[in-house]
């Protein structure tokens, strides 16, 4: 049985945990045909992927847009947690790979989630006007902020999972962008960080 890590600091109902387990099973099934997660992380799918994604969620309402959703990490995880909290606002997953978009739609139907899958490139998709924009393992921060700026609503927040080079990426991004940034160490990767970015403007 899957257990919720103590550091998550939020209640996860049995129904929500069941949905997360069903989602994990879908990832493992589809990964045999399309590359959703690497083979080396499949045995640790909850620690390496699902709980890693879950740590950025804190019950935000409003439209949530996940950029470059891939296999739905963190977008589908966020949608499951929002459903468990009774949040009816849409979670928008932007993913240009048609096979991965098909997988995301399958997740939405199978799990009964309020998902909108946009199978287009991030830079050409209609602006999502999202209260929250997320991304995980997508591109460097300077480029990512341009995407986020397109899809954020006024006064919106970016919640980004970044790896060991996050400090260098923040420094590089400040050459081109003004923004406020709150950094929190990742609970699942010692050298990684969660960046909460607001007030984005070009220099």
C-alpha positions in Angstrom: 0.0 0.0 0.0 1.3 3.5 -0.9 1.9 5.8 2.1 1.8 9.5 2.1 5.1 11.1 3.1 5.0 13.0 6.4 6.5 16.1 4.8 3.6 16.6 2.5 1.8 18.3 5.4 -1.7 17.9 4.0 -4.5 15.4 4.3 -4.8 12.9 1.4 -8.0 10.9 1.4 -8.2 7.2 0.6 -10.1 8.2 -2.6 -7.4 10.6 -3.7 -4.6 8.1 -2.9 -6.5 5.5 -5.0 -6.7 8.0 -7.9 -2.9 8.6 -7.6 -2.3 4.9 -7.7 -4.5 4.4 -10.7 -2.7 7.3 -12.4 0.7 5.7 -11.6 -0.6 2.4 -13.2 -1.6 4.3 -16.3 1.9 5.9 -16.6 3.6 2.5 -16.3 1.2 0.9 -18.8 1.6 3.7 -21.4 5.4 4.0 -20.9 5.8 0.7 -22.6 4.7 2.5 -25.9 5.7 6.1 -25.4 8.4 7.7 -23.3 6.6 9.2 -20.3 9.2 8.4 -17.5 12.6 6.8 -17.7 13.0 3.1 -17.1 15.4 3.7 -14.1 12.7 5.6 -12.2 9.7 3.3 -12.7 10.2 1.3 -9.5 10.2 4.6 -7.6 7.4 6.3 -9.4 5.8 7.7 -6.3 9.0 9.1 -4.7 10.6 10.3 -7.9 7.6 11.6 -9.8 4.2 11.7 -8.0 5.2 13.0 -4.6 7.8 15.3 -6.3 4.9 16.8 -8.2 2.5 16.9 -5.3 4.8 19.1 -3.2 4.1 22.2 -5.3 0.3 22.0 -4.5 -1.1 24.1 -1.7 -4.8 24.3 -2.6 -4.8 27.2 -5.0 -8.0 28.0 -6.8 -8.6 29.5 -10.2 -7.3 28.1 -13.5 -4.1 26.1 -13.2 -2.0 25.8 -16.4 0.8 23.2 -16.6 3.3 23.9 -19.4 4.9 21.0 -21.4 2.9 18.5 -19.4 4.4 15.4 -20.9 3.1 12.4 -18.9 1.1 14.7 -16.6 3.8 15.5 -14.1 2.8 17.6 -12.3 -0.4 18.5 -14.1 -2.4 15.3 -13.6 -1.2 15.0 -10.0 -2.4 18.6 -9.4 -5.8 17.9 -10.9 -6.2 14.8 -8.7 -5.3 16.7 -5.6 -7.6 19.6 -6.6 -10.5 17.1 -7.1 -9.8 15.7 -3.7 -10.1 19.2 -2.2 -13.4 19.8 -4.1 -11.8 22.5 -6.3 -13.9 22.7 -9.5 -11.6 25.1 -11.4 -10.0 23.8 -14.6 -6.5 22.4 -14.9 -5.1 23.1 -18.3 -2.4 20.9 -19.7 -0.4 22.2 -22.6 1.4 19.5 -24.5 2.4 19.6 -28.2 3.2 15.9 -28.5 0.0 14.3 -29.9 0.7 10.9 -28.3 1.3 12.4 -24.9 -1.8 14.6 -25.3 -3.8 11.4 -26.0 -2.5 9.9 -22.8 -3.4 13.0 -20.8 -7.0 12.9 -22.2 -7.1 9.2 -21.3 -6.1 10.2 -17.7 -8.8 12.8 -17.6 -11.5 10.4 -18.8 -10.4 7.4 -16.7 -10.0 9.4 -13.4 -13.0 11.8 -14.0 -10.8 14.9 -13.8 -11.6 18.4 -14.8 -8.8 18.6 -17.4 -8.5 20.6 -20.5 -5.7 19.3 -22.8 -4.3 21.7 -25.3 -2.3 19.8 -28.0 -0.3 22.8 -29.2 3.0 24.5 -28.8 3.2 26.6 -25.6 4.2 29.7 -27.5 1.2 29.5 -30.0 -1.5 28.2 -27.7 -4.2 30.7 -26.7 -3.2 32.5 -23.4 -4.6 30.4 -20.5 -5.1 33.4 -18.2 -4.1 31.1 -15.4 -3.9 32.0 -11.7 -1.1 29.4 -11.4 1.4 28.3 -14.1 3.6 25.2 -13.4 6.3 23.4 -15.2 8.7 20.5 -14.3 11.9 19.6 -16.1 11.0 21.7 -19.2 13.5 24.4 -20.3 15.9 26.9 -18.7 14.3 29.7 -16.6 14.9 32.6 -19.0 12.9 30.9 -21.8 10.4 29.5 -19.4 9.5 32.9 -18.1 8.5 34.0 -21.6 6.1 31.1 -21.8 4.8 31.8 -18.3 4.3 35.5 -19.0 2.1 34.5 -22.0 -0.2 32.2 -19.9 -0.3 33.9 -16.5 -3.3 36.0 -15.5 -2.6 39.4 -13.9 -1.3 38.8 -10.3 -0.7 35.1 -11.1 2.0 32.9 -9.7 4.5 30.5 -11.4 5.3 27.4 -9.4 8.4 25.8 -11.0 10.3 22.7 -10.1 14.0 23.3 -11.0 17.0 21.1 -10.6 20.5 21.6 -9.2 21.3 24.5 -11.5 18.4 26.6 -10.3 20.5 29.4 -8.8 22.4 29.9 -12.1 19.1 29.9 -14.0 17.7 32.6 -11.7 20.8 34.7 -12.2 20.5 34.3 -16.0 16.8 35.1 -16.0 17.4 38.4 -14.1 19.4 39.7 -17.1 16.2 39.6 -19.2 13.3 39.7 -16.7 12.2 41.5 -13.5 10.4 39.2 -11.1 10.0 38.3 -7.4 11.1 34.9 -6.4 10.7 32.7 -3.3 12.8 29.6 -3.2 12.0 26.5 -1.2 14.2 23.4 -1.1 12.7 20.4 -2.7 11.5 17.6 -0.4 12.5 14.9 -2.8 15.8 16.1 -4.3 18.4 17.7 -2.0 19.8 20.0 -4.7 16.5 20.9 -6.4 14.2 23.8 -5.5 10.7 25.0 -6.0 10.5 28.5 -7.3 7.4 30.7 -6.7 7.7 33.6 -9.1 5.5 36.6 -9.4 5.4 40.1 -11.0 7.1 39.1 -14.2 8.1 41.9 -16.5 10.7 42.2 -19.3 13.8 44.3 -18.5 
